[in-house]
């Protein structure tokens, strides 16, 4: 009887659960595991994170799924670390190495001089391997993008600031619009510096009104009972108001 009461309690939920996604887990697997674990009927999310990225993942339940498109269009913030001197086919550390170059000549002054061209309105060409949704593919995993779909697109970077300079690793705070590919940004910064670079790690810290500081880790979420899960749900009413 208690189990039936728990199921009924969760079936009535509408809103968002803020999850701190671990690395090496696909976004659709987060949704699938949580849905099955709590026996939820209707679930979705407010924007994918690549499998090797961590941070804010917005799980939507019940009628909260109606706000998926709105959330996916919101501005977002990241902490990103790039590795100087290495170029890969996926433009991140998981890819096959295409070239390696010395990075000794990259000074903080040279980096600061190169960054302005990556702020404001910029055109980005998606990498050869991308998570961009394509016809006939769910768009969850990194897949090879056909050449005719790798056209440059206009995006906007509000903030790109160095927080740690320890070559070959450089860490940035990034605040940008939907559509910015951080892997491509890492690659292009490396090209501008003349030594190449790839994305070493990525963590989403904000999306729209939500902050990862308010999220629960994925493993801790699975430890909750029905009452605990219900308490983690953010109601759409006040949160999503324009």
N, C-alpha and C positions, 0 to 999 in steps of 0.2 A: 504493500500500500504506500509506503514511504517513497519507493522508487517511482510509482505512478504520480505521486504528488510533485516530486522533483521534475519529472518530465513535463507535467502541466505548467509548473512554474516557469520553466525555461521556454516553453512553447509560446508564451505570451510576451516574450521580450522583443523590444524594438529599439535598436540603437547601435552603438559602436563600442567595441572593446579594444583598448590600446595595448598592443603587444610589442614587446621588445624582441624582434626576430633574431635568432642565432644565425651564425654563418653556416654555410653548407646545407641550407634547407630552402627549397623552392617555395615561393609564396603560395602556390596552389596546394602544396602539402600542408602548410600551416592551416589553411581553411579546412582541408579534408580531415586532418587529425582532430581539430577542435570540434568540427561538426559531428564526427562519429563519437568522440569521447563524451560529449554532453548531449548526444542524441538530438541535435538541433534540426529543425525542418528547413529553414531558409537562411542561407549564409552567403556572404560575398566579401569584397574588400574594396578599400579606397585607393588602390594603386599598388602595383607589384614592386617588389624589391628583388634584384638579381640574387641568385642562390648564395654567392659568396659575400653579399652585403649584409650588414646588421642594422638594427635600429627600429625606428617607428614603423609599425605595420598596423593598419587600421582594419580590423576585422568587423564586418557588418553583419548584424543578425536581424531577422524578421523584416519589418518594413524599413529598417535602417538601410537596406540594400538600395532603396530608391535614391539615396544620396551618393551612390558610387560615382556617377559621372561628375557631380559637383566637386567631390573631393579630388578626383583625378586631375581636375583642371586647376587646382589650387597651387600657389607658390610653395616651395619647399626648401629646407635647409639641410646641409650635409657637413660632415667632417670627412675630408678626403685626404689620403696620403698617396703620393706618387713616388715611383722609384726612377731616378734619373739613370740614363745610360743603357736602358734596356727597352727594346721595341718588340712587341709580340703581335701575333695575328689577331688576337681578341682584344688587344689594347689593355689587358689587365694581366696580373701575375700568373693567372691560370693558363694563359695561352702558350703557343709554341714560339720560342725565341726566333725572331727574324734577324736581329742585329744587336750587337753590344758595342758601346762606344765609351771612351773616357769622359768623365764628368768633372774632372779636377778643375777645369777652367770656369765652371759655373759658380759665380759669387752671388751673394745676397743682392748686391747692387745690380748684377746682370738680370737676376730673376725679377726684381722690382721693376726694371726697365721694360721687361717683356710682358708683364701682366696687364697693362692698360688695354691692350688690343683684345683681351678676353673678358672685358667688362662691358656692360651695356648691351646693345643689340649686336649679336654676332650670328654668323651663318655657320652651321655645323653640318658636316657630312657624316652620316651614321657609319660605324665601322663595318667591316666585312662580316663580322659575327655580331649579331645584335639581338635584343629582346623585343624589338619593335614588332607589333602584331601584324601578321601577314595573312592573306587569304588562305584558308586551309590549314592554318597552324594556330594552336592556342596562344602562342606568344609568351609562354611562361619561362621557357629555357632559352639559353643562348643558342641561336641557330645561324647558319650562313644566310645572309641577306642577298637576294639576287641583285646584280649590278644596276638594273633599271629602277630599283627601289632605294638606292643609296644616293638620292638627290639631296643637295644642301637644303637646310631649312632654317628659318629665322627663329632664334630663341633670345632670351634676355637674362643676363647675369647681373643681379643687383649688387652683389658683394662677392669678392674673391680676395681673401686676405691670408697671408702667410702667418701661421701660428707657431710653426716649428721648422727651422732650417738646419738639418743635420744630414747633408749629402752622404749617401745617395737618396735618402728619404727626405721629402718635403711635405709638410702637412698644411692644409688650407681649411678655412671656414668658407663655405659656399652657400649663397642664398640666391635662388634662381626661379625661373618659371618652369612650368611643365615642359617636357620635351628636351631638356638639356641632358645630353649623354655625358656622364662624368668620365667614362672611359675615353671617349673621343677628346674631351677637354684635356685630360692627362697627356694623351698622345700629341695633341697640337701644341701644348706648352713645351713638351720635350723637343718637338721639331723647331719651335721658335728659338730654343736655347742652343740648338745645334748638336745635342747629344742624344736626343730621343728620350722617351719616358713611357712608363705604363702605370696603370692604376694598381697600387699595392693593397689598399683597403678602403672601404666606403661604409659610412654609417649615416643613416638618415636620422636627423634629430628633431625636425619639425615638418609638419604638412598642414597648411591652412591654420586653423586655431589650435591644433594639437601639438603636444610636445612629448618627446620620449621620456622626459622626467616623470611623466604621469603614467607611463606604461608599466605593465607587468611582464616579467620574463616569460618566455614560452613554457619552460618547464614548471615554473611556479603556477602558471595558469592551469596546467593540467592537474595540479595538486588540489585545486579548489573543489568544494562540493557545489551543489546547485545554488545554495544561498550565497556562497562566496562569489560564484560566477555572476550571479544577478547583480551583486554590489559593484562589479567592475564595469557594468554597462552604462555608457554615457547616453542620456536621453537626447534624441535628435532635436527636440523643440527649441531649447535655448542655444544649443551648440552650433547648429547649422544656420542660424538666422543670418541673413545677409547684412 
